[in-house]
Amino acid sequence: MTRFLISDANPGGRKLEDILLDLRSDVLKRCTKIAEDHRPEALHVLANNVKVLEHLTAAIELAQDSTVLLDRAFGPSEAQDGGAPRIGVA
C-alpha cells in the first residue's frame, strides 16, 4: 500500500491534504529565501515555484473536497483506528 497516506495497512498515515499543505509550506519557505535574488536563474526558479504553488493549492482543494464528500456520505474515517476503508476494497 502507501507509505504516507492513511490506509488499513498504515493507520498512522496522514490525510493527503495535510501532506500537501506541509509541502506547500516548504515551497513557500524556499521562495522567501530566494525572493531577493535577482539573477536570471533565481528568477526562473522562483517563477517555477509560483506555478508549483498554484498546482499544490489546486491539489489541496481537490483533496479537501474529497474528504468533505466522503465525510458527508459515509461519516468520518475510522482508518486511523484500524477501521475499514469508506470506499474501495481493503
N, C-alpha and C positions, 0 to 999 in steps of 0.2 A: 504494500500500500504506500502511503506517503510518509515522509519523514517530518513534515512540518504541520500539516493540517490535522484537525480533529477527525478521528475516524474510530471505528470499533477496534481496530488494531493499534491505534495511537490516541487513547483518550486524553493524554496530556498535551495534545497538539493545540494549535491555535486556529482561530477563525481566519479565513482568507483576508477579510478586510482589515483585521488587526495587523497582519504581516505586511500588507500593502501600505498601511498608514505608517508603520515604522520605516519601511523602505523609502517612502516619500519624504519623511523627516530627514533621513540620512542624505538624500539627494539635495534637499534644501540647504542643509548644513554645508555641503560641498560647494553649492552655488555661492553662499555667502563668503566662503574662503577665497573664491576667485573673482568676485564681483568687481574688485578694484584693479584687476589685472587687465590692461587694455591691449595686450599683444594679440595679434590675429588668432593665434591658436587658442588662447584662453577665451576669447570672444566666441569662437566657433564651438568650443566645448560648452560654454555657458548657454549658447543658443540651443545646442542639442539637449542639454539638461532641462531647459524650459519645456521643450517638446516632450521629453520623458515624463516630466511632472504633469503635463496635461493628460498624457495617456494613463499615468498612475491614478490621477484623480478620477478619470472615467472608469477605470477598473474598480476603484474603491466604491464608487457609486453603484456599479453593477453588482458587486459582491454584497453590499448593504441591501440592495433591492431584493436579491435572492434570499437573504436572511429574513427580511421582513415578510416576504411571501411565504416562506416555509414556516415561520412562527405563526402567521395568521392561519395557514391551512392545517398545520399539524401540531401546533404548540411548540414550546421551547425545546431545543435539542437536549437530549439526555446522553449524548455521545461521551461527554467528559466523565460521566458516571458509569460508563460501560453499556449504556442503552443501545438499542437497535437504531440503525440509520432511519431518518424520516422518509427518505426516498431511495430508490435503488436497492441493491442487494448487499448483504453483509459480506 
